[in-house]
Amino acid sequence: METHEQDHSLSLLIGIIDQPIRTLARVAESPRWRWVWPTLLMLFSIAVYLGVAVPYLQQEARKAAMLQLANMPSAQAATAQARVEQFTRLSFIVGSAAFSSIIGMLVGWVVAAGILYFSSLMAGEDLNFSSVFAIMPWLWIPFALRNVVQAVWVAWHKGLITAPGLSWLVATGDEIKDARNLTFSLLSQMDFFAAWHIVLVYAGLRAITRMNARKAFRLTSTYVVLSLGVRLLPTLIGRAFMPAG
């Protein structure tokens, strides 16, 4: 019989590494408060990253604001100056970055759970949405560790990461041109932590359903394609408002 200690959420943080299928099955069977530890880990990683990166985010915000002001008529620029100062304050940068990170995390959980739930139903699996959503914080653990690693990189290099993931393969150094490049955006999503997340998605499907390995692999592939499509939406929308490179 499993002990309470073995069933504790802290022990599951270790189990997610060496026994992901068994660990996620235990989470889905009895979620209770097991979302707390991975969620706290994610929030902690966001705080760590922002604690290091905020000064550089403020610099980038001021740089972008100055470029906009430079392209305005003098009278209009003078009027906009006060608003620019407000939006580039450290407190505003911290608040907006923290808010967008947390909302992005929650939206990511809902979207990912929706993709896995409906694709599983279409594949003939019998499951409920609550079981799928229960494992979402655990599937995001790799991204929490990514935040910490990126914070270390930013602190060491004293600057923001301009070409995350594999995007350095196609980066030009022109921020506007790279921001419009779909290939750049796609490759920026690809790194070790994203690969680990995908492995956990596969493990999660095996944990909460009775599907075989081949079927789980197909649904994981579907998840990858759809989630990447969702992540590329900001780039597609941005292309409509950015000047041509």
C-alpha positions as CSV (number, residue, x, y, z in Angstrom):
1,M,0.0,0.0,0.0
2,E,1.3,3.5,-0.9
3,T,2.1,5.7,2.0
4,H,0.9,9.3,2.5
5,E,4.4,10.5,1.8
6,Q,4.6,8.7,-1.5
7,D,1.2,10.2,-2.4
8,H,2.3,13.7,-1.5
9,S,2.5,16.4,-4.2
10,L,6.1,17.0,-3.5
11,S,7.0,13.4,-4.3
12,L,5.0,13.7,-7.5
13,L,7.3,16.5,-8.6
14,I,10.1,13.9,-8.6
15,G,7.9,11.3,-10.1
16,I,7.0,13.6,-13.1
17,I,10.6,13.1,-14.2
18,D,11.2,9.3,-13.9
19,Q,7.6,8.0,-13.9
20,P,5.5,10.6,-15.8
21,I,2.7,8.2,-16.8
22,R,2.2,6.8,-13.3
23,T,2.5,10.2,-11.7
24,L,0.0,11.9,-14.0
25,A,-2.4,9.0,-13.5
26,R,-2.3,9.5,-9.8
27,V,-2.9,13.3,-10.2
28,A,-5.9,12.7,-12.5
29,E,-7.4,10.0,-10.2
30,S,-7.3,12.3,-7.1
31,P,-6.5,15.9,-8.1
32,R,-7.5,17.5,-4.7
33,W,-4.9,20.2,-4.0
34,R,-2.2,18.7,-6.2
35,W,-2.4,21.6,-8.6
36,V,-0.9,23.8,-5.9
37,W,2.8,22.8,-6.0
38,P,3.2,23.0,-9.8
39,T,1.2,26.2,-9.9
40,L,3.4,27.8,-7.2
41,L,6.5,26.6,-9.1
42,M,5.2,28.3,-12.2
43,L,4.4,31.5,-10.4
44,F,7.8,31.4,-8.6
45,S,9.6,31.0,-12.0
46,I,7.6,34.0,-13.5
47,A,8.7,36.1,-10.5
48,V,12.3,35.0,-10.8
49,Y,12.4,35.8,-14.5
50,L,10.7,39.2,-14.2
51,G,12.9,40.1,-11.2
52,V,15.9,39.8,-13.5
53,A,14.4,40.9,-16.9
54,V,12.2,43.9,-15.9
55,P,15.0,46.5,-16.2
56,Y,15.7,45.3,-19.7
57,L,12.0,45.1,-20.6
58,Q,11.7,48.7,-19.4
59,Q,14.7,49.7,-21.7
60,E,13.0,48.0,-24.6
61,A,9.7,49.7,-23.9
62,R,11.4,53.2,-23.7
63,K,13.3,52.5,-26.9
64,A,10.1,51.5,-28.8
65,A,8.3,54.6,-27.3
66,M,11.0,57.0,-28.4
67,L,10.9,55.6,-31.9
68,Q,7.2,56.3,-32.0
69,L,7.6,59.8,-30.7
70,A,10.3,60.5,-33.2
71,N,7.8,59.7,-36.0
72,M,5.1,62.1,-34.6
73,P,4.7,65.8,-35.3
74,S,6.2,67.9,-32.6
75,A,2.9,69.0,-31.1
76,Q,1.5,65.5,-31.0
77,A,4.7,64.1,-29.6
78,A,4.6,66.6,-26.7
79,T,1.1,65.6,-25.9
80,A,2.0,61.9,-26.0
81,Q,5.1,62.3,-23.9
82,A,3.2,62.1,-20.5
83,R,1.4,58.9,-21.6
84,V,4.7,57.4,-22.7
85,E,6.2,58.1,-19.3
86,Q,3.3,56.4,-17.6
87,F,3.5,53.3,-19.8
88,T,7.3,53.0,-19.3
89,R,7.3,53.3,-15.5
90,L,8.9,50.3,-13.7
91,S,5.7,49.7,-11.8
92,F,3.6,49.5,-15.0
93,I,6.2,47.2,-16.7
94,V,6.2,44.9,-13.7
95,G,2.4,44.8,-13.4
96,S,1.7,44.3,-17.1
97,A,4.4,41.7,-17.5
98,A,3.2,39.7,-14.5
99,F,-0.4,40.0,-15.5
100,S,0.2,38.9,-19.1
101,S,2.4,36.0,-17.9
102,I,-0.2,34.7,-15.5
103,I,-3.1,35.1,-17.9
104,G,-1.0,33.5,-20.7
105,M,-0.4,30.5,-18.4
106,L,-4.1,30.1,-17.5
107,V,-5.2,30.5,-21.1
108,G,-2.5,28.0,-22.2
109,W,-3.9,25.5,-19.7
110,V,-7.5,25.9,-21.0
111,V,-6.5,25.8,-24.7
112,A,-4.2,22.7,-24.2
113,A,-6.9,20.9,-22.1
114,G,-9.5,21.7,-24.8
115,I,-7.3,20.4,-27.6
116,L,-6.5,17.1,-25.7
117,Y,-10.1,16.6,-24.5
118,F,-11.8,17.1,-27.9
119,S,-9.2,15.3,-29.9
120,S,-9.5,12.4,-27.6
121,L,-13.2,12.4,-27.8
122,M,-13.0,12.4,-31.6
123,A,-10.6,9.5,-31.4
124,G,-13.2,7.5,-29.5
125,E,-11.8,7.9,-26.0
126,D,-14.1,8.1,-22.9
127,L,-12.8,10.8,-20.5
128,N,-14.0,13.9,-18.7
129,F,-12.6,17.4,-19.0
130,S,-11.8,17.7,-15.3
131,S,-9.3,14.9,-15.5
132,V,-7.6,16.5,-18.5
133,F,-7.5,19.9,-16.8
134,A,-6.2,18.5,-13.6
135,I,-2.9,17.5,-15.2
136,M,-2.3,20.8,-16.9
137,P,-0.2,22.5,-14.2
138,W,2.0,19.4,-14.2
139,L,2.5,19.5,-18.0
140,W,3.7,23.1,-17.6
141,I,6.6,22.2,-15.2
142,P,9.1,22.3,-18.1
143,F,8.1,25.9,-18.9
144,A,8.7,26.8,-15.2
145,L,12.2,25.5,-15.4
146,R,12.6,27.3,-18.7
147,N,11.8,30.6,-17.0
148,V,14.5,30.0,-14.4
149,V,17.1,29.0,-17.0
150,Q,16.2,32.1,-19.1
151,A,16.5,34.3,-16.0
152,V,20.0,33.0,-15.4
153,W,20.9,33.7,-19.0
154,V,19.5,37.2,-18.8
155,A,21.4,37.9,-15.6
156,W,24.6,36.6,-17.0
157,H,24.4,38.3,-20.4
158,K,22.8,41.5,-19.0
159,G,20.2,41.6,-21.7
160,L,17.0,40.0,-23.0
161,I,17.0,36.9,-25.2
162,T,16.5,38.1,-28.7
163,A,16.4,34.7,-30.5
164,P,14.9,32.1,-28.2
165,G,14.8,28.4,-29.0
166,L,16.1,27.5,-32.4
167,S,15.1,30.9,-33.9
168,W,18.8,31.9,-34.0
169,L,19.0,29.7,-37.1
170,V,17.1,32.2,-39.1
171,A,17.5,35.4,-37.0
172,T,18.6,38.4,-39.0
173,G,19.2,40.9,-36.2
174,D,16.4,43.1,-37.5
175,E,13.8,42.9,-34.8
176,I,10.9,44.0,-37.0
177,K,11.8,41.7,-39.8
178,D,12.3,38.7,-37.4
179,A,8.9,39.5,-35.7
180,R,7.2,39.2,-39.1
181,N,8.9,36.0,-39.9
182,L,6.7,32.9,-39.3
183,T,9.7,30.6,-39.4
184,F,11.4,32.7,-36.7
185,S,8.3,32.5,-34.6
186,L,7.9,28.8,-35.1
187,L,11.5,28.0,-34.3
188,S,11.4,30.2,-31.2
189,Q,8.9,27.7,-29.7
190,M,11.3,24.8,-30.1
191,D,13.8,23.9,-27.3
192,F,14.5,21.2,-24.8
193,F,11.7,22.4,-22.5
194,A,9.1,22.4,-25.2
195,A,10.2,18.8,-26.2
196,W,9.9,17.7,-22.5
197,H,6.4,19.3,-22.4
198,I,5.4,17.2,-25.4
199,V,6.7,14.1,-23.8
200,L,4.5,14.9,-20.7
201,V,1.5,15.5,-23.0
202,Y,2.1,12.0,-24.4
203,A,2.4,10.6,-20.9
204,G,-0.7,12.4,-19.8
205,L,-2.8,10.9,-22.6
206,R,-1.6,7.4,-21.7
207,A,-2.3,8.2,-18.0
208,I,-5.9,9.4,-18.3
209,T,-7.1,7.1,-21.1
210,R,-6.7,3.4,-22.2
211,M,-5.3,4.3,-25.6
212,N,-2.2,2.4,-26.9
213,A,1.1,4.0,-27.6
214,R,0.5,4.5,-31.3
215,K,-2.8,6.3,-30.8
216,A,-1.3,8.5,-28.0
217,F,1.5,9.4,-30.4
218,R,-1.0,10.4,-33.1
219,L,-3.0,12.6,-30.7
220,T,0.2,14.1,-29.3
221,S,1.2,15.0,-32.8
222,T,-2.2,16.6,-33.4
223,Y,-1.7,18.6,-30.2
224,V,1.7,19.8,-31.3
225,V,0.3,21.1,-34.7
226,L,-2.7,22.8,-33.2
227,S,-0.9,24.4,-30.2
228,L,1.8,25.7,-32.5
229,G,-0.9,27.2,-34.7
230,V,-2.3,28.9,-31.7
231,R,1.1,30.3,-30.7
232,L,1.7,31.6,-34.2
233,L,-1.5,33.7,-34.1
234,P,0.1,36.7,-32.5
235,T,2.7,36.8,-35.3
236,L,0.0,36.5,-38.0
237,I,-2.0,39.3,-36.4
238,G,1.2,41.4,-35.9
239,R,2.1,41.1,-39.5
240,A,-1.0,43.1,-40.4
241,F,0.1,46.1,-38.3
242,M,3.9,46.0,-38.7
243,P,5.6,47.9,-41.5
244,A,7.0,45.7,-44.2
245,G,10.6,44.7,-43.8
